[in-house]
Amino acid sequence: MLREFPPPPRAAEFSELIKKKVEEVKTAGGTRETVTVDWNEQQAHVEVIDLPLSGLYLNPGTHRIRAQRSHNASSDEALDRDPWAPDSQDYLTFLLQASPTDPNLRDPEFDKLKDSLQQFGQNDPGLVTHQGVLVNGNTRAVALRELGAQTMRVGVLPESFTWADVNAVELSLQLRVDHRRDYTYINRLLAMEEQASLGRTPEQIAKDFRIQVRTYHQERWILSTIKELNDRSRSGGGVALRLVDWEGAQERLKELHRLYVKLEGVDKDQAEILKEWRLAAILLDFSKTDVRHIDEEFLKEDYLAGTLPAVLKTDVAGAGDSAVSIPGLGLTVPGASSAVTEARALNDQLLKAAAAVRSTGAGVPDATKGQGQTLLDDARKAFDEAIDVAGRNARLRKRKQLAPARLAEASASIDQCVMDLVQARTSRSLDEEAFDEAVLKLRGSLRKLAQQAGRGLPTPGDGVAWLLRAVSSEDPR
């Protein structure tokens, strides 16, 4: 949540330098450059000056890499202890130029920014506090340093600004319609959570993020689910999944929420089982179209039961359906069913295995990582086979339902035609010749439909029997 950071080293000295440069700009005459800052629903115009890059500090509280900080646990802890230490600032530098979804890779967007700065220079000024902490322009500062630049143009925030003001300004700049580089998905979720912790209402936050209130509640549910999964992934050695591990799963998580909400009010157990299975498939990196096959029909046919290897089947007999006591109230509520417990147990195995495999520290032995990878490979193969069968059956069902669906659409069009015909006759605007031609075309279509519908049906139903009689009773002329 929102954190107050101590002043960086030499903060007083740098503050004096900033005051001196601002005063020089004010007394120099001529056109002065300013930058507009949205703050407390007001606009402030702050002076822009040149400051040495060597004296500027990267913001440890920036929302841009909040989720990515968990990439390296020891570096993240060091950053919490002393955000201004050289190693901590180096870690921020590393994250700002790394890929948001895989910090082990360099972000191509960073290199594009660097090339733009090299070719065109710095178009927009950054923002800095009076103590030399960058509020906006952290990524540009890293790129400029790589290019060997000595100074950076920055707007100077009022000396009275607190860390809460700093966070609010950064957020308002990022959420402008003309923003240049989006927050990653998880970092947007964390920013929403931070705003909620400050006591702001869902309506206020949704307005700032330019989303609907129901979308805000969906995003909070997704972040809560991710945090719960990360906690469940923690093994005895303390290794756990990181927030950054869920970058890139935005659409799959949103579709999961929509399915969960739809089913929760009808069958809570069904909703929980499908939630666990879909989360497992997302963890195993199945595509959005593959994950969609894990639906009510997937659960009804129990496709996964026939493909899971024994090592992934957990014996939870007697563990489900038991009552759960609520301490202090003397009440009991039904516990999760055995099927829900089995689904959670399966997912817990995969979460712990994924946490071990994706760990970047030295605390997980190679043998443990190997076992975890084998488990994930077995699970992916089992899910792949089950999803493949579900997909084939879904396509078969769709083909079976396609002809009736087409006929239903045609019936709806004819019903609409009846209304259009009445209106055309009332206004005396009916083109009778064109209408007659259309009816003849309909007759031909019905004949072809009757020919195909009557094949291979020794005892046709009422609808097909009517169609056959209607066509056969026509005047052959």
Secondary structure in CASP SS format (residue, H / E / C, confidence):
PFRMAT SS
TARGET T0000
AUTHOR 0000-0000-0000
METHOD secondary structure of the structure
MODEL  1
M C 1.00
L C 1.00
R C 1.00
E C 1.00
F C 1.00
P C 1.00
P C 1.00
P C 1.00
P C 1.00
R C 1.00
A H 1.00
A H 1.00
E H 1.00
F H 1.00
S H 1.00
E H 1.00
L H 1.00
I H 1.00
K H 1.00
K H 1.00
K H 1.00
V H 1.00
E H 1.00
E H 1.00
V H 1.00
K H 1.00
T H 1.00
A H 1.00
G C 1.00
G C 1.00
T C 1.00
R C 1.00
E C 1.00
T E 1.00
V E 1.00
T E 1.00
V E 1.00
D E 1.00
W E 1.00
N C 1.00
E C 1.00
Q E 1.00
Q E 1.00
A E 1.00
H E 1.00
V E 1.00
E E 1.00
V E 1.00
I E 1.00
D E 1.00
L E 1.00
P E 1.00
L H 1.00
S H 1.00
G H 1.00
L C 1.00
Y E 1.00
L C 1.00
N C 1.00
P C 1.00
G C 1.00
T C 1.00
H H 1.00
R H 1.00
I H 1.00
R C 1.00
A C 1.00
Q H 1.00
R H 1.00
S H 1.00
H H 1.00
N C 1.00
A H 1.00
S H 1.00
S H 1.00
D H 1.00
E H 1.00
A H 1.00
L H 1.00
D H 1.00
R H 1.00
D C 1.00
P C 1.00
W C 1.00
A C 1.00
P H 1.00
D H 1.00
S H 1.00
Q H 1.00
D H 1.00
Y H 1.00
L H 1.00
T H 1.00
F H 1.00
L H 1.00
L H 1.00
Q C 1.00
A E 1.00
S C 1.00
P C 1.00
T C 1.00
D C 1.00
P C 1.00
N C 1.00
L C 1.00
R E 1.00
D C 1.00
P H 1.00
E H 1.00
F H 1.00
D H 1.00
K H 1.00
L H 1.00
K H 1.00
D H 1.00
S H 1.00
L H 1.00
Q H 1.00
Q H 1.00
F H 1.00
G C 1.00
Q C 1.00
N C 1.00
D C 1.00
P C 1.00
G E 1.00
L E 1.00
V E 1.00
T C 1.00
H C 1.00
Q C 1.00
G C 1.00
V E 1.00
L E 1.00
V E 1.00
N E 1.00
G C 1.00
N H 1.00
T H 1.00
R H 1.00
A H 1.00
V H 1.00
A H 1.00
L H 1.00
R H 1.00
E H 1.00
L C 1.00
G C 1.00
A C 1.00
Q C 1.00
T E 1.00
M E 1.00
R E 1.00
V E 1.00
G E 1.00
V E 1.00
L C 1.00
P C 1.00
E C 1.00
S C 1.00
F C 1.00
T C 1.00
W H 1.00
A H 1.00
D H 1.00
V H 1.00
N H 1.00
A H 1.00
V H 1.00
E H 1.00
L H 1.00
S H 1.00
L H 1.00
Q H 1.00
L C 1.00
R C 1.00
V C 1.00
D C 1.00
H C 1.00
R C 1.00
R C 1.00
D C 1.00
Y C 1.00
T C 1.00
Y H 1.00
I H 1.00
N H 1.00
R H 1.00
L H 1.00
L H 1.00
A H 1.00
M H 1.00
E H 1.00
E H 1.00
Q H 1.00
A H 1.00
S H 1.00
L C 1.00
G C 1.00
R C 1.00
T C 1.00
P H 1.00
E H 1.00
Q H 1.00
I H 1.00
A H 1.00
K H 1.00
D H 1.00
F C 1.00
R C 1.00
I C 1.00
Q C 1.00
V H 1.00
R H 1.00
T H 1.00
Y H 1.00
H H 1.00
Q H 1.00
E H 1.00
R H 1.00
W H 1.00
I H 1.00
L H 1.00
S H 1.00
T H 1.00
I H 1.00
K H 1.00
E H 1.00
L H 1.00
N H 1.00
D H 1.00
R H 1.00
S C 1.00
R C 1.00
S C 1.00
G C 1.00
G C 1.00
G C 1.00
V C 1.00
A C 1.00
L C 1.00
R C 1.00
L H 1.00
V H 1.00
D H 1.00
W H 1.00
E C 1.00
G C 1.00
A C 1.00
Q H 1.00
E H 1.00
R H 1.00
L H 1.00
K H 1.00
E H 1.00
L H 1.00
H H 1.00
R H 1.00
L H 1.00
Y H 1.00
V H 1.00
K H 1.00
L H 1.00
E H 1.00
G C 1.00
V C 1.00
D C 1.00
K H 1.00
D H 1.00
Q H 1.00
A H 1.00
E H 1.00
I H 1.00
L H 1.00
K H 1.00
E H 1.00
W H 1.00
R H 1.00
L H 1.00
A H 1.00
A H 1.00
I H 1.00
L H 1.00
L C 1.00
D C 1.00
F C 1.00
S C 1.00
K H 1.00
T H 1.00
D H 1.00
V H 1.00
R H 1.00
H C 1.00
I C 1.00
D C 1.00
E H 1.00
E H 1.00
F H 1.00
L H 1.00
K H 1.00
E H 1.00
D C 1.00
Y H 1.00
L H 1.00
A H 1.00
G H 1.00
T C 1.00
L C 1.00
P C 1.00
A H 1.00
V H 1.00
L H 1.00
K C 1.00
T C 1.00
D C 1.00
V C 1.00
A C 1.00
G C 1.00
A C 1.00
G C 1.00
D C 1.00
S C 1.00
A E 1.00
V E 1.00
S E 1.00
I E 1.00
P C 1.00
G C 1.00
L C 1.00
G C 1.00
L E 1.00
T E 1.00
V E 1.00
P E 1.00
G C 1.00
A C 1.00
S C 1.00
S H 1.00
A H 1.00
V H 1.00
T H 1.00
E H 1.00
A H 1.00
R H 1.00
A H 1.00
L H 1.00
N H 1.00
D H 1.00
Q H 1.00
L H 1.00
L H 1.00
K H 1.00
A H 1.00
A H 1.00
A H 1.00
A H 1.00
V H 1.00
R H 1.00
S C 1.00
T C 1.00
G C 1.00
A C 1.00
G C 1.00
V C 1.00
P C 1.00
D H 1.00
A H 1.00
T H 1.00
K H 1.00
G H 1.00
Q H 1.00
G H 1.00
Q H 1.00
T H 1.00
L H 1.00
L H 1.00
D H 1.00
D H 1.00
A H 1.00
R H 1.00
K H 1.00
A H 1.00
F H 1.00
D H 1.00
E H 1.00
A H 1.00
I H 1.00
D H 1.00
V H 1.00
A H 1.00
G H 1.00
R H 1.00
N H 1.00
A H 1.00
R H 1.00
L H 1.00
R H 1.00
K H 1.00
R H 1.00
K H 1.00
Q H 1.00
L H 1.00
A H 1.00
P H 1.00
A H 1.00
R H 1.00
L H 1.00
A H 1.00
E H 1.00
A H 1.00
S H 1.00
A H 1.00
S H 1.00
I H 1.00
D H 1.00
Q H 1.00
C H 1.00
V H 1.00
M H 1.00
D H 1.00
L H 1.00
V H 1.00
Q H 1.00
A H 1.00
R H 1.00
T H 1.00
S C 1.00
R C 1.00
S C 1.00
L C 1.00
D C 1.00
E H 1.00
E H 1.00
A H 1.00
F H 1.00
D H 1.00
E H 1.00
A H 1.00
V H 1.00
L H 1.00
K H 1.00
L H 1.00
R H 1.00
G H 1.00
S H 1.00
L H 1.00
R H 1.00
K H 1.00
L H 1.00
A H 1.00
Q H 1.00
Q H 1.00
A H 1.00
G C 1.00
R C 1.00
G C 1.00
L C 1.00
P C 1.00
T C 1.00
P C 1.00
G C 1.00
D H 1.00
G H 1.00
V H 1.00
A H 1.00
W H 1.00
L H 1.00
L H 1.00
R H 1.00
A H 1.00
V H 1.00
S H 1.00
S C 1.00
E C 1.00
D C 1.00
P C 1.00
R C 1.00
END
